[in-house]
Amino acid sequence: TVIGPTGCGKTTILNMVAGFTHPTSGQVMVNGQQVSEPGPDRGFMFQRPTLLPWMTVFDNVAFPCRYGHGLGRQRAGVELEQAVMHYLDSVGLRDARDLHPHQMSGGMQSRAALARLLIAESSVLLMDEPFAALDAQTRLSMQQLLKHVVKAEGRRTVLFITHDVEEALLISDHVLLMSASPGRIIRHVEVPFGSRENYRDVVLRPEFTQLKHELIDQLERLVPV
């Protein structure tokens, strides 16, 4: 997870890894290959769910398999339906398959967007503050869901952007702190709290609180007055 003050370049890094934009110098490498354009090995989840409003949840999740070129295994018919229902089950939306986005809460829309991201089977998942607009309870639920689903679906690399230090420490193996513009990586934290399956126990640990406030204090000192 990358954290840092507003405007430091967090989303720009994500866009360069996605291939949406290019660095003015240097290279972006993914699995030993230079990134020159978007590709199916990198899935992207935006700040908003970006579901297609005229499609049902089922069709939104199936979209990458039906219309994406080179996204995951090519599926059709029964195989496609089974795959979509598998991912809807994994995010708790089996009973919402026939709903349209306007009929769902923000949390349900985020779950559908996560299922759509996962069905493409990209090895790298790029997530740009995907839970920022959610209420605290739904956000915690989505954090837990993300960790559970990624673990269950096999090893994937997730590059996650957030302004929330606690979120970063709860979901990440590594936290990278960026300085204010011009953005630089100024600190790398290897998160020492194990699996963090029980969030309540983790956030009450003194060492968690200490590291959290240490990072918050460092962030606050980076913000221009």
Buried (B, 14 or more C-beta within 10 A) or exposed (E): BBBBBEEBBBBBBBBBBBBBEEEEEEEBEBEEEEBEEEBBBBBBBBBBBEBEEEBBBBBBBBBBBEEBEEBBEEBEEEEBBEBBBBBBEBBBBEEBBEBBBEEBEBBBBBBBBBBBBBBBBBBBBBBBBBBBBBEEEBBBBBBBBBBEBBEEBEEBBBBBBBBBBBBBBBBBEEBBBBBBEEBEEEBEBEBEBEEBEEBEEBBEEEEBEEBBEEBEEBBEEBEEE
